[in-house]
């Protein structure tokens, strides 16, 4: 692509998942951001990433002898980071905090600039310690560094930017800094706000109200997040208490959801917000070079035997599981993969909801399930979900596995080597679900609720299977009963007999899975949609 005709973009994100060993990510939000700046390099578009250099990353989460998850933290150093020589200053609690700016293009990505407070000049070195932190003041401090510090870093680096893209609400203080800049140049607040809106676009992710961050105004004021704005102006932007997503919607000229169904959900969810930007749907995508095994892609392109290659990938997964857990799964038995953040709406244990239906298959080993995922360190409910999965592993030691300390390496192994990729959230609470895309492009057949990206891709019985009929209701007891029945019906009456009795059909479905998803859900499509629908036309 020709850069000269394209707006230059600064992509702000609290996390970037570029490599398993580069601890700058927690989950799907970061994986998307990492894939995005890799994809930007592949098609040569003028996008730079702005993030924070995390000293300890998110958390390593292991299982103790009692089957309970516990968190472990380590200080990480990276010799591939380039010192830009730039430092910028932000004020937090009226204390000047210096932010050192690092750069990396080490993973085949466009330039990623990471701000770091862990330097001798600061007393508050802790700000960029742990991704997402432990308490509200820490989170606000991190968001001041990302947003306000990120804008100041771009100025110090002399990088001209046409569009500021906020990946989730963590970065919205960057827009407060842009307003502040314009006010210093003599513009009144309303005009500065409107001009800032013409430069900002916003991606909203979480379709659960409680998952959208809010802060008391007193906390923001105390920490220094007002950044020259008045309390009344902050309320106009983000309400009282201050909602980061509401602010993002009001500070941007256009916003996007991360799947077409999610756009419908998000517009309903935020329809009460006066003065918000339009929310359009731009479905997420993945960086295929990172996530799709070249062997399966080569077999697909040469019309080779996908089954033979898949068996090799499955064997590698089984060996990986044995090394990690000591459990040896059976190569020829159906293997289901399920890796998700531990959250109630994702219903990781739905498949166990009626033991009388599934237990015979688990006891015989004819159905094997591999789980992985982390809970937030402060989320006791999420940790209970993990513990329940570990209990199931102990109950069915030959057929149920939980892989602790989920990361990009585990994600890649599972989405390449499983036979089935299971996803059963409560519709419409799954925003996108890019792991299903990774599986699909590796010939792993999705078996999923029609939520997130799957309604756009699913050809039921041709490239995977749909669980249920797209039912939505806030009566979760009824929904869970309805969906569990649908799950058992699809798994036991469609997936199971196809796998064991109709291998030619399974191979056809693998081919169809790759054929229908490889281009449609690859990063170039998504980036070009961002340019077409969000970035172009900036003022």
C-alpha positions, 0 to 999 in steps of 0.5 A, spaced: 500 500 500 502 507 498 503 510 505 503 517 502 495 517 501 493 514 508 492 517 514 498 516 520 495 512 526 497 512 533 494 505 536 493 506 544 493 499 547 494 497 555 497 490 552 500 488 546 501 480 545 507 479 540 510 473 543 509 468 549 515 470 552 514 478 551 510 479 558 506 485 555 499 482 555 493 479 559 488 476 554 484 477 547 485 484 547 492 484 547 493 479 542 488 483 538 493 489 538 499 485 537 496 481 531 494 488 529 501 491 529 504 485 526 499 486 520 500 493 519 508 491 518 505 486 513 501 490 508 506 497 510 501 502 513 503 507 517 501 505 524 505 505 530 503 502 537 503 506 544 503 502 550 506 501 557 513 496 558 510 492 564 516 490 569 512 483 571 506 483 566 500 480 568 500 474 572 503 467 572 497 463 574 499 456 577 495 450 580 497 448 587 496 441 591 489 443 593 487 444 586 487 452 587 489 457 582 495 462 585 498 467 582 506 468 581 510 474 579 517 475 576 521 481 574 522 481 566 528 484 562 528 484 554 535 485 551 531 487 544 528 493 546 531 499 543 532 506 548 529 511 544 533 516 548 526 520 550 523 521 556 517 525 558 513 527 564 506 526 567 504 529 573 501 524 578 498 526 585 502 533 583 508 529 583 512 529 576 513 522 574 518 521 568 516 516 563 522 512 559 520 511 552 522 504 549 521 501 542 521 495 539 520 492 532 523 485 534 517 481 532 516 483 525 511 488 527 510 496 526 514 500 531 511 499 538 513 505 543 512 503 550 513 507 556 516 505 563 516 509 570 521 503 573 527 508 572 531 511 578 528 518 577 522 516 580 519 514 587 513 511 584 517 506 580 511 501 581 506 504 576 508 500 570 509 494 574 503 489 573 498 490 568 492 492 570 494 493 577 491 491 584 487 497 586 483 503 583 489 509 584 494 504 580 490 503 574 488 511 574 496 512 574 497 507 569 492 510 564 495 517 565 502 514 563 498 511 557 494 516 555 497 523 557 504 520 557 503 517 550 501 523 547 507 527 549 511 521 547 509 522 540 510 529 540 517 528 543 519 523 538 516 528 532 511 522 530 506 526 526 499 523 527 492 524 523 488 519 527 488 516 535 485 510 535 484 507 542 483 500 543 478 500 549 477 505 554 484 505 558 487 510 553 481 515 553 486 520 557 490 521 551 484 525 548 484 529 555 491 531 553 489 533 546 483 537 549 488 540 553 493 542 548 488 545 544 486 549 550 493 551 551 493 554 544 487 558 545 481 554 543 475 554 548 473 547 551 467 546 547 471 547 540 477 543 543 473 537 544 470 538 537 476 538 534 479 532 538 473 528 536 475 529 529 482 526 530 480 520 535 476 513 533 475 508 539 474 500 539 469 498 544 470 490 546 466 488 553 459 487 552 457 487 559 456 493 563 460 491 569 466 490 565 467 497 563 471 501 567 468 506 572 472 511 577 469 516 582 471 523 580 475 524 586 479 519 585 481 522 578 482 529 580 486 526 586 491 522 581 491 528 576 487 525 571 483 532 570 489 534 566 487 541 566 480 540 565 474 542 570 470 537 574 464 539 570 468 538 563 470 531 566 462 530 567 460 532 560 465 527 557 464 521 562 459 522 567 459 521 574 462 516 576 466 517 570 465 511 565 471 510 561 467 507 555 462 513 555 468 517 555 471 514 549 464 514 545 463 521 546 471 523 545 471 519 538 468 521 531 466 514 530 467 507 534 467 500 532 465 494 535 469 487 534 463 483 530 457 484 527 453 481 532 457 485 537 455 492 534 448 490 535 449 489 542 453 495 543 448 500 540 443 497 545 447 497 551 450 504 550 444 507 546 442 512 552 449 515 552 447 522 549 452 525 544 456 518 543 459 517 536 456 512 532 458 504 533 459 500 527 461 493 526 468 491 524 470 484 525 476 482 529 481 478 525 488 474 526 495 474 524 495 468 520 503 468 520 503 467 527 497 463 528 496 458 522 501 452 522 505 453 515 504 445 514 496 445 514 496 451 510 501 448 505 497 442 505 490 446 503 493 450 498 496 444 494 490 440 495 493 435 500 491 430 505 489 435 511 488 429 515 495 427 515 498 433 517 492 434 522 494 428 526 501 430 526 499 437 529 495 433 534 500 428 536 505 435 537 499 437 542 498 430 545 506 430 547 506 437 549 500 436 554 504 430 556 510 434 558 506 439 562 501 434 566 504 427 565 497 425 562 497 421 555 491 423 551 489 418 545 491 420 538 485 417 535 480 419 540 476 425 539 480 431 542 476 438 544 479 444 545 477 450 550 481 456 552 478 462 555 478 467 560 475 464 566 468 468 567 461 466 568 458 468 562 463 463 558 460 457 561 467 453 561 463 447 565 457 447 561 459 440 558 459 437 565 452 440 566 448 433 565 453 428 567 449 422 565 449 424 558 457 426 558 460 421 563 460 415 559 464 418 553 469 421 558 470 415 562 471 411 556 476 416 553 472 417 547 471 424 548 477 428 551 477 435 553 483 440 554 482 446 558 486 452 559 485 459 561 486 464 567 482 468 572 484 475 574 488 475 580 482 479 584 477 475 581 475 469 586 469 467 582 474 466 576 478 462 580 473 458 583 471 456 575 478 454 574 478 450 581 472 446 578 475 445 571 481 442 575 476 438 579 474 435 573 481 433 571 481 429 577 475 426 576 476 424 569 484 423 569 484 420 562 480 424 558 480 431 562 486 436 562 487 443 565 493 446 562 495 451 567 498 458 566 495 459 559 499 463 554 500 464 547 504 458 546 498 454 549 493 458 545 497 456 539 498 448 540 491 448 542 488 451 536 492 447 531 492 440 535 485 439 537 479 436 533 474 441 535 474 448 538 468 448 543 465 455 545 459 456 549 458 463 551 451 466 553 449 470 547 450 475 546 456 476 551 462 474 547 464 480 543 468 476 538 472 470 540 479 470 535 481 463 538 475 460 534 478 464 527 485 461 529 482 454 530 478 454 523 484 456 519 488 450 522 482 446 520 480 445 527 472 445 526 468 450 531 463 447 535 460 454 537 454 458 540 452 463 534 455 469 538 461 473 537 464 472 530 461 465 529 454 467 526 458 471 520 462 464 518 458 458 520 456 454 515 452 449 519 454 442 518 459 444 512 465 448 516 463 447 523 457 446 527 452 451 530 450 450 538 443 452 538 438 457 535 441 464 537 437 464 543 438 470 547 434 471 554 436 474 561 433 468 564 440 465 565 437 458 568 433 457 562 438 459 557 443 455 560 438 449 560 436 450 553 444 451 551 446 445 554 441 441 551 443 444 544 450 442 546 449 435 547 445 434 541 450 437 536 456 434 540 453 427 541 449 426 534 453 430 529 460 431 531 461 424 534 458 420 529 462 424 523 469 424 527 468 416 528 464 414 522 465 419 516 472 421 516 471 423 509 466 428 511 470 430 516 476 432 511 471 436 507 469 440 513 476 441 515 478 444 508 471 448 508 473 451 514 480 453 512 477 455 505 471 460 508 475 463 514 483 464 511 482 471 508 475 473 511 478 473 518 485 475 516 488 481 519 489 485 512 482 485 511 481 488 518 486 493 517 483 495 510 476 496 514 479 500 519 482 505 514 476 505 510 471 505 515 474 509 521 481 512 519 480 515 512 476 522 512 480 524 518 481 532 519 
